Amino acid sequence: MIKVKVNGNVYEYPRGTTPLQIAKDLNIKTYVANVNNTLRELTYQLYDDATIEFFDLDNYDAARVYETSLRFLILMAINELYPQARVTFKQSVSRSISCHIEGIDRKVDAQFLTELDNKMQEIIKKDLPITRKKISIEEAYKLYEEKGYYDKVEVLKYREEDTVNVYTVNGYTNYMFGYMVPSTGYLTKYQLLLYHPDFVVQYPRAEEKGDIPPFEDSTSFGRMLKESQQWARLIECDRIPLLNKYIESNRVMDLVNMCESKHNNMLSELGQIIKDNIDNIKIIAIAGPSSSGKTTFSHRLRIELLSRGIKPVKISIDDYYLDRNQAPKDEYGNPDLEHIEALDLELFNQHLLALIQGEEVQLPHFDFKIGKRVPGEKIRIDEHSPIIIEGIHALNHRLTSSIPKYQKFKIYISPLWQINIDNHNPINATDIRMLRRMVRDYKYRNTPPQKTIGMWSSVRKGEFRWIYPFQEEADYIFNSELTYELGVLKKYALPALEKVTRDDPYFITANRLVKFLKYIKDIDDRYVPANSLLREFIGDSSFYLEQKETKIDE
């Protein structure tokens, strides 16, 4: 017998018992379990004493397991309907994933989705077990080649282990680079929607307490995602093995220059748009989620405008914080510095309007050591000098309510990543941003990865509240991804993440990132230009004499 601790209570079970059996005994709804600080599938057999935490869909790890399993179910259903189909998943609008299908002689239309949904429901109702099996690399090569999964064959070349885990349901076998639910009967919550020329799949989200969020189409964001997908295909780098091939064939400099040229082209396009409307534009507002590269982008945009004879002035929103004791409180009673009410909106608008009207203004400076504002520099701007503001609230109309809409040019910046491990396994752009922040904080603040991982859910919460609701108000979306960046970030992130021990509460996330980073080959820093947005995270940027801490929202 073994002792199992759940929610503070200790139970005895025979050796070989699974978390699934325990959850059923205790009437706990769950999709995956934390067993002795390691993420385990519910079918994992226990042979030693264990402390178990069961995760429902309000947990990010459980939601990720659900989404992984749902992709497997979709692939299985499509395989039964159209065995010759070639399927690719990508990140899409409204927190969904898109599914692109080739190799079939029919359109993806309403009838197709109905057929797919019916097949999925059929498989779900049968509640078929999802069986995990370890096979040799040689067996995996043979399996994938027989199925025509040549993209997976390419990935195997970079696998360090001699074995591969695969999952089988009723004769269908695949591997999704993640844990799975015990059986198809768990996958009852999803939504299929046409999104020409593909369809999108909505699934339960942890930030929505396990519910599926309403679908919200995004014109600008959707267009930029499509352009990002086209770009990845254009440079032949939409999967990890293709990125590695650039490195192996000594074409890293080509890839780096192409990616940096893309940023240069977007900046040039932005500069021309602003110049064409400079008589109206008084405010240039820049916002985006954490670690999107807002700070470097604003510097580069300033240089771009200067090259066109436009002399912008940058004002820090951070200097308009109310004194710490006046800030709104969060749910724990601490000052909530992400809240828009933590800013002196009235003074900020007064100063913007006065500057636009040609008056001299003494700007405040917020001293974070004492938690109060002190007098800053006095400035007066030219009537044709736009004011650049950058921060989490920059797109929120309340921040600049005194300025007419036609006088504001709003820019949303985010890395819209469209590179997969293989066709069936997209890489989440949120993980890229977390890696960016992890590398920067580890290198320049001596912050261990655990701290970055630990505060990430709070960061995400602030993004959903203060940034994403306003992204569609942007006049321009700047895609800050650099397709080559994973090769650079990996060599910093991997050693730090490998130091996270199994008994650490953040080992689960660290281990997940380690497994995925091991497939990527290193790219040397020397290839990264001094003015690159990536330098904001790895250091030695030409915009900073020394690495400084960035703002609160970063």
C-alpha positions in Angstrom: 0.0 0.0 0.0 1.0 3.6 -0.6 0.0 6.8 1.2 -1.5 9.5 -1.0 -2.1 13.1 0.2 -4.9 15.1 -1.4 -6.1 18.5 -0.1 -4.4 17.9 3.2 -6.0 14.4 3.7 -4.1 11.2 3.6 -5.5 8.0 1.9 -4.1 4.6 1.4 -4.2 2.9 -2.0 -2.6 -0.2 -3.6 0.6 0.2 -5.5 -0.1 0.9 -9.2 -3.2 3.0 -8.5 -3.7 6.0 -10.9 -4.6 9.6 -10.1 -7.7 8.9 -12.3 -8.9 6.2 -9.9 -8.3 8.5 -6.9 -10.1 11.4 -8.5 -13.1 9.2 -9.1 -13.1 7.9 -5.5 -13.0 11.5 -4.2 -15.4 12.8 -6.8 -12.9 15.4 -8.1 -13.3 16.8 -11.6 -9.8 16.9 -13.2 -7.9 16.7 -16.4 -4.3 16.3 -15.2 -2.5 16.0 -11.9 0.5 17.4 -10.1 2.2 14.4 -8.5 5.1 15.3 -6.2 5.6 18.5 -8.1 5.7 16.8 -11.5 2.8 17.1 -14.1 1.4 13.6 -14.7 -1.4 12.3 -16.8 -4.3 10.8 -14.9 -3.3 7.3 -16.1 0.1 7.5 -14.5 0.7 4.6 -12.1 1.7 5.4 -8.5 4.2 3.1 -6.8 5.4 5.4 -4.0 3.9 7.7 -1.5 2.7 10.9 -3.2 1.1 14.3 -2.8 -1.4 15.0 -5.5 -2.9 18.2 -6.7 -5.7 17.8 -9.3 -6.1 20.5 -11.9 -9.4 21.5 -13.6 -9.7 23.7 -16.6 -9.2 26.9 -14.6 -5.5 25.9 -14.4 -3.2 26.8 -17.3 -1.5 23.3 -17.4 -4.9 21.5 -17.5 -6.2 23.9 -20.2 -3.0 23.2 -22.2 -3.5 19.4 -21.9 -7.1 19.8 -23.0 -6.1 21.9 -26.1 -3.4 19.4 -27.0 -5.8 16.5 -26.7 -8.4 18.4 -28.7 -6.0 18.8 -31.6 -5.4 15.0 -31.5 -9.1 14.4 -31.6 -9.5 16.7 -34.6 -6.7 15.0 -36.5 -8.2 11.6 -35.7 -11.6 12.7 -37.0 -10.2 14.2 -40.2 -8.1 11.1 -40.7 -11.3 8.9 -40.6 -13.1 11.2 -43.0 -10.2 12.0 -45.3 -7.2 9.8 -44.8 -5.2 11.7 -47.5 -5.7 15.1 -45.8 -2.7 17.2 -44.7 -3.5 19.3 -41.6 -1.6 22.3 -40.2 -2.6 24.1 -37.0 -1.7 27.8 -36.4 -2.3 30.4 -33.7 -5.4 32.5 -34.7 -7.6 35.4 -33.6 -9.8 35.4 -30.5 -7.5 33.0 -28.5 -8.3 30.2 -30.9 -6.2 27.9 -33.2 -6.8 27.8 -36.9 -6.8 24.5 -38.9 -5.6 24.5 -42.5 -6.4 21.5 -44.7 -4.8 20.5 -47.9 -5.0 17.3 -50.1 -8.8 16.9 -50.1 -11.1 17.5 -53.1 -13.7 19.6 -51.4 -14.0 23.0 -49.8 -13.9 23.7 -46.1 -17.5 25.0 -45.7 -20.4 24.6 -43.4 -21.2 21.1 -44.5 -17.6 20.1 -44.0 -17.6 21.4 -40.4 -20.9 19.6 -39.7 -19.4 16.3 -40.9 -16.3 16.9 -38.8 -18.3 17.9 -35.7 -20.5 14.8 -36.1 -17.4 12.5 -36.4 -15.8 14.2 -33.3 -19.0 13.7 -31.3 -19.1 10.1 -32.4 -15.6 9.6 -31.1 -16.3 11.5 -27.9 -19.4 9.5 -27.1 -17.5 6.2 -27.4 -15.1 7.5 -24.7 -12.2 5.7 -26.3 -9.1 5.4 -24.1 -6.1 7.4 -25.2 -3.1 5.1 -24.8 0.5 6.2 -24.4 3.3 4.0 -25.7 7.1 4.5 -25.8 8.7 3.4 -29.1 12.2 3.7 -30.5 13.4 6.5 -32.8 13.6 3.9 -35.6 10.0 2.8 -35.0 8.9 6.5 -35.0 10.7 7.2 -38.3 8.9 4.3 -39.9 5.5 5.2 -38.4 5.6 8.8 -39.5 6.9 8.0 -43.0 4.1 5.5 -43.5 1.6 8.2 -42.5 3.3 10.9 -44.7 4.1 13.0 -41.6 7.5 14.1 -43.1 7.4 17.2 -40.9 7.6 15.0 -37.8 10.3 12.9 -39.4 12.4 16.1 -39.7 11.8 17.0 -36.0 13.0 13.5 -34.9 16.5 14.4 -36.2 16.9 16.9 -33.4 15.6 14.7 -30.6 18.3 13.8 -28.0 16.5 10.8 -26.6 16.5 7.3 -28.3 12.8 6.8 -27.7 9.6 8.7 -28.5 6.2 8.7 -26.8 3.2 8.3 -29.1 -0.5 8.1 -28.4 -3.0 5.7 -29.9 -6.8 5.8 -30.1 -8.7 3.1 -31.9 -5.8 2.5 -34.3 -4.9 6.1 -34.9 -1.4 7.1 -33.7 0.2 10.5 -33.3 2.3 12.6 -30.9 1.4 16.1 -29.9 4.4 17.2 -27.8 2.3 17.3 -24.7 0.3 15.4 -22.2 -3.1 14.0 -23.0 -6.4 13.4 -21.2 -7.3 9.8 -20.4 -10.0 9.3 -23.0 -11.9 11.0 -25.7 -15.0 11.4 -23.5 -13.2 14.3 -21.7 -13.2 16.5 -24.8 -16.8 17.8 -24.8 -16.1 21.5 -24.8 -15.1 23.1 -28.1 -16.4 25.3 -30.9 -15.7 25.0 -34.6 -16.2 28.1 -36.7 -15.5 28.9 -40.4 -12.8 31.4 -40.9 -12.0 31.4 -44.6 -10.0 29.8 -46.0 -9.7 27.6 -42.9 -11.7 27.0 -39.7 -10.9 27.9 -36.2 -11.2 25.9 -33.0 -12.2 27.5 -29.8 -11.5 25.6 -26.5 -11.7 26.2 -22.7 -9.3 28.9 -21.4 -7.9 29.0 -17.9 -8.3 32.8 -17.7 -12.0 32.3 -18.4 -12.3 29.8 -15.5 -12.4 26.9 -18.0 -15.1 28.4 -20.2 -14.8 29.1 -24.0 -14.6 32.9 -24.5 -17.0 34.6 -27.0 -15.5 34.7 -30.5 -14.3 38.2 -31.3 -13.1 38.7 -34.8 -10.3 41.2 -35.3 -9.8 42.9 -38.6 -6.4 44.3 -38.0 -5.1 41.5 -35.9 -6.4 38.9 -38.3 -4.8 40.6 -41.2 -1.4 40.8 -39.4 -1.6 37.1 -38.5 -2.2 36.2 -42.1 0.7 38.3 -43.2 2.8 36.6 -40.5 1.9 33.2 -41.9 2.7 34.3 -45.4 6.1 35.7 -44.2 7.1 32.4 -42.5 6.3 30.4 -45.7 8.0 33.0 -47.9 11.3 32.7 -46.1 10.8 28.9 -45.7 10.9 29.0 -41.9 7.6 28.0 -40.5 8.8 25.0 -38.5 11.6 24.4 -36.1 13.5 22.0 -38.4 13.6 24.7 -41.1 15.0 27.2 -38.6 17.7 24.6 -37.7 18.5 24.1 -41.4 19.4 27.8 -41.7 21.9 27.3 -38.9 23.3 24.1 -40.2 23.8 25.5 -43.7 25.6 28.6 -42.5 22.8 30.8 -43.7 22.1 32.4 -40.3 23.1 35.8 -41.4 20.7 35.6 -44.3 17.8 34.8 -41.9 18.8 37.5 -39.4 19.0 40.1 -42.1 15.7 39.1 -43.7 13.9 39.3 -40.3 15.5 42.7 -39.4 14.7 44.0 -42.9 11.1 43.1 -42.2 11.1 45.3 -39.1 12.9 48.1 -41.1 10.2 47.9 -43.8 7.4 48.1 -41.3 9.1 51.1 -39.6 9.5 52.8 -43.0 5.9 52.2 -43.8 4.9 53.6 -40.4 7.1 56.6 -40.9 5.5 57.4 -44.3 1.9 57.0 -42.9 2.7 59.4 -40.1 4.4 61.9 -42.3 1.5 61.9 -44.7 -0.8 62.9 -41.9 1.6 64.9 -39.7 -0.6 68.0 -39.8 -3.2 66.1 -37.8 -1.2 63.7 -35.6 -0.4 65.2 -32.2 -0.1 62.0 -30.2 1.5 58.7 -31.1 0.4 56.1 -28.6 2.1 52.7 -28.4 0.8 49.7 -26.4 1.2 45.9 -26.3 1.6 43.0 -24.0 4.6 42.4 -21.8 8.0 41.8 -23.5 6.7 42.8 -27.0 9.6 45.2 -27.4 7.8 48.5 -26.9 10.7 50.4 -25.5 13.1 49.6 -28.4 10.3 50.0 -30.9 9.6 53.5 -29.6 13.2 54.4 -29.9 13.4 53.1 -33.5 10.2 54.8 -34.5 11.6 58.1 -33.1 14.7 57.7 -35.3 12.6 56.8 -38.3 10.6 60.0 -37.9 13.7 62.1 -37.3 15.0 60.9 -40.7 11.8 62.3 -42.2 12.3 65.7 -40.6 9.7 65.0 -37.9 11.0 65.7 -34.3 8.8 63.7 -31.9 9.0 64.2 -28.1 8.6 61.2 -25.8 6.8 61.6 -22.5 6.8 58.8 -19.9 3.3 57.8 -18.6 5.1 56.3 -15.6 5.8 59.8 -14.3 2.1 60.5 -13.9 1.5 57.9 -11.2 -0.4 59.1 -8.2 1.5 58.9 -4.9 1.6 55.2 -3.9 -0.8 55.7 -1.0 -3.5 57.1 -3.5 -3.3 54.1 -5.9 -6.2 51.7 -6.1 -5.8 48.4 -4.2 -5.7 45.0 -5.8 -7.5 42.0 -4.3 -4.7 41.5 -1.8 -4.9 45.1 -0.6 -1.6 46.1 -2.3 -1.3 49.2 -4.6 -2.4 48.2 -8.1 0.0 50.1 -10.3 -1.4 48.5 -13.4 -4.9 50.1 -12.9 -5.5 53.1 -15.0 -6.8 54.9 -11.9 -3.3 54.6 -10.5 -2.4 57.4 -13.0 -3.2 61.1 -12.6 -5.4 61.2 -15.7 -6.4 64.8 -15.2 -2.9 66.2 -14.9 -1.7 64.0 -17.8 -4.4 65.4 -20.1 -3.8 68.9 -18.9 -0.1 68.6 -19.8 -0.8 67.0 -23.2 -3.2 69.7 -24.2 -1.0 72.5 -23.0 2.0 71.1 -24.9 -0.1 70.8 -28.1 -1.2 74.4 -27.7 2.5 75.5 -27.6 2.7 76.2 -23.8 5.7 75.4 -21.6 5.0 72.6 -19.2 7.0 71.3 -16.2 6.8 67.5 -16.4 6.6 65.5 -13.2 9.0 62.7 -12.4 7.9 59.7 -10.4 10.5 58.6 -7.8 9.8 54.9 -7.3 12.1 54.8 -4.3 9.8 57.2 -2.3 6.6 56.3 -4.2 5.9 60.0 -5.0 6.1 62.5 -7.8 8.8 65.2 -7.8 9.3 68.1 -10.3 10.8 67.1 -13.6 12.1 69.0 -16.6 10.4 71.9 -18.3 9.6 71.5 -22.0 7.9 73.2 -24.9 7.3 71.5 -28.2 7.1 72.6 -31.8 3.6 72.6 -33.3 4.7 69.8 -35.8 6.3 67.7 -33.1 4.1 64.7 -32.2 4.2 63.4 -28.6 5.1 59.7 -28.2 3.6 57.9 -25.3 4.1 54.2 -24.6 2.6 51.9 -21.9 -0.2 49.4 -21.1 -2.9 52.1 -21.2 -1.7 54.0 -24.3 -4.6 52.8 -26.5 -7.2 53.4 -23.8 -9.2 56.5 -24.8 -9.5 57.5 -21.1 -5.7 58.2 -21.0 -5.9 60.8 -23.7 -9.6 61.9 -23.5 -8.8 65.6 -24.0 -7.3 64.9 -27.4 -9.6 64.3 -30.4 -9.4 60.9 -32.0 -8.2 62.2 -35.4 -5.2 63.7 -33.6 -4.1 60.4 -32.2 -2.2 57.6 -34.0 -2.4 54.4 -32.1 0.1 51.5 -32.6 -0.3 48.0 -31.1 2.9 45.9 -30.9 3.1 42.2 -30.2 5.2 39.2 -31.5 2.7 37.4 -33.7 4.7 34.2 -33.9 3.8 31.7 -36.7 6.4 29.0 -36.4 5.5 25.4 -35.4 7.4 22.5 -34.0 5.7 20.5 -36.7 2.5 20.9 -38.6 0.3 19.7 -35.8 2.1 21.5 -32.9 2.1 25.4 -33.0 4.3 27.3 -30.6 2.4 29.7 -28.4 3.5 33.3 -28.8 2.9 33.8 -25.1 5.7 31.4 -24.4 8.0 33.4 -26.6 7.3 36.6 -24.7 7.8 34.8 -21.4 11.2 33.5 -22.6 12.1 37.1 -23.7 11.4 38.4 -20.2 13.0 35.4 -18.5 16.3 36.0 -20.4 16.3 39.7 -19.8 15.5 39.4 -16.1 17.9 36.6 -15.5 20.8 38.4 -17.3 20.3 41.9 -15.9 18.3 41.7 -12.7 19.7 38.4 -11.5 16.1 37.2 -11.4 15.7 33.4 -11.5 13.3 31.8 -14.0 11.0 30.7 -11.2 10.2 34.3 -10.4 9.3 35.1 -14.0 7.2 32.0 -14.2 5.5 32.8 -10.9 4.4 36.3 -11.8 3.4 35.4 -15.4 -0.2 34.6 -14.6 -0.5 38.1 -13.0 1.0 39.7 -16.1 -1.5 37.8 -18.3 -4.3 38.9 -16.1 -3.3 42.6 -16.5 -3.0 42.1 -20.3 -6.5 40.7 -20.6 -7.9 43.5 -18.6 -6.0 46.5 -19.9 -4.4 45.8 -23.3 -6.3 43.2 -25.4 -9.7 45.0 -25.1 -8.2 48.0 -27.0 -6.0 46.3 -29.6 -8.5 46.7 -32.4 -8.5 50.5 -31.9 -5.0 50.6 -33.2 -4.3 52.3 -36.5 -1.3 50.1 -37.1 -0.2 46.7 -35.7 3.5 46.1 -35.6 4.5 42.4 -35.5 7.7 42.4 -33.3 8.5 38.7 -33.8 11.9 37.8 -35.2 11.8 34.3 -36.6 15.4 33.6 -35.7 15.1 34.8 -32.1 14.5 31.4 -30.5 18.0 30.2 -31.5 19.4 33.2 -29.6 17.1 33.1 -26.6 17.5 29.3 -26.2 21.2 29.4 -25.2 20.4 31.8 -22.3 17.1 30.3 -21.3 17.9 26.6 -21.4 20.8 26.6 -18.8 18.7 28.8 -16.4 15.6 26.6 -16.8 17.6 23.4 -16.3 18.6 24.7 -12.8 15.0 24.6 -11.7 14.9 21.5 -9.5 12.1 18.9 -9.4 11.0 20.0 -6.0 10.5 23.6 -7.1 6.8 24.7 -7.5 7.6 26.1 -11.0 9.3 22.9 -12.2 6.3 21.9 -14.3 6.5 25.0 -16.5 10.3 25.1 -16.6 10.4 21.4 -17.7 7.8 22.0 -20.4 10.0 24.9 -21.8 13.2 22.8 -21.6 11.7 20.0 -23.6 10.7 22.3 -26.4 13.9 24.4 -26.4 16.1 21.3 -26.8 14.9 20.9 -30.4 16.4 24.3 -31.4 20.0 24.9 -32.4 21.9 27.9 -31.0 22.5 31.1 -32.8 25.4 33.3 -31.7 24.7 36.9 -30.5 27.2 38.3 -32.9 24.6 38.0 -35.7 22.1 40.3 -33.9 22.4 43.9 -34.9 23.0 46.5 -32.2 19.6 48.3 -32.9 17.6 45.0 -33.1 14.5 44.8 -31.0 15.9 41.5 -29.6 18.7 43.5 -28.0 16.2 44.8 -25.5 16.2 41.3 -24.0 19.7 40.0 -24.5 21.6 43.3 -24.0 24.2 45.4 -25.8 21.5 47.5 -27.5 22.7 50.7 -29.2 19.9 52.5 -27.6 21.2 52.0 -24.0 24.6 52.9 -22.6 23.8 50.3 -19.9 21.0 47.8 -19.4 18.3 49.5 -17.3 15.2 48.2 -15.8 12.2 48.7 -18.0 8.8 50.0 -16.9 6.3 48.3 -14.6 4.2 47.0 -17.5 7.1 45.3 -19.1 
